[in-house]
Each structure stands twice: as C-alpha cells, then as structure tokens.
C-alpha cells in the first residue's frame, strides 16, 4: 500500500539572542537565590555567582 506524503513546513518563533541571554541570566539568578536559601556549600554558591556575573558582564559589554 502506498501512502501519499505531503511536505509540511513549520515555522517556530525564534527568540532574539538578547531574550535568550536574559532567560539564562534569570535562571542563574534563581538558582543562586535557591542555593542561598537552601544553605548550599559556599563553593557551589560561588560557582553559580561567578558564572552569572560573567554572563551579565558579557551582555553589558555587548550592548555598550
């Protein structure tokens, strides 16, 4: 039995790079605050904080 296949093109809305950067920074901020509230080890908190600050600096310099 042969089946006819119709090609379908789906267009998904793409978020801008700036919006994606904001989403990632927000995720790191939420993770950082959760780590502080849960009294996670300081090393873990520092890793998250440093990564978040790198992303914020990169975004700032890019938009400058």
C-alpha positions in Angstrom: 0.0 0.0 0.0 1.4 3.4 -1.0 0.9 6.4 1.1 1.0 10.0 -0.2 3.1 12.2 1.9 2.6 16.0 1.9 5.5 18.1 2.9 4.7 20.4 5.8 6.9 23.3 6.9 6.6 24.5 10.4 7.9 27.9 11.4 8.7 28.3 15.1 9.1 31.8 16.5 12.8 32.4 17.3 13.6 34.4 20.4 16.2 37.1 19.9 19.7 36.5 21.2 19.1 39.2 23.8 16.0 37.5 25.1 17.7 34.2 25.4 20.6 35.8 27.3 18.1 37.3 29.7 16.4 33.9 30.2 19.8 32.2 31.0 20.8 35.0 33.4 17.4 34.8 35.1 17.8 31.0 35.5 21.2 31.5 37.1 19.8 34.2 39.5 17.0 31.8 40.6 19.5 29.0 41.1 21.7 31.3 43.1 18.9 32.5 45.3 17.7 28.9 45.9 21.2 27.9 46.8 21.4 30.7 49.4 18.1 29.8 50.9 19.0 26.1 51.0 22.3 26.8 52.7 24.3 25.1 50.0 28.1 24.9 50.2 29.9 28.2 49.6 31.9 26.7 46.8 28.7 25.8 44.9 27.2 29.3 45.5 30.4 31.0 44.3 30.5 28.9 41.1 26.9 30.0 40.3 27.5 33.6 41.2 30.7 33.8 39.1 29.1 32.3 36.1 26.1 34.6 36.4 28.4 37.7 36.7 30.3 36.6 33.6 27.0 36.4 31.6 25.9 39.8 32.9 29.2 41.4 32.1 29.2 39.9 28.6 25.7 41.2 28.0 26.6 44.6 29.3 29.7 44.9 27.1 27.8 43.6 24.0 25.1 46.3 24.5 27.6 49.1 25.2 
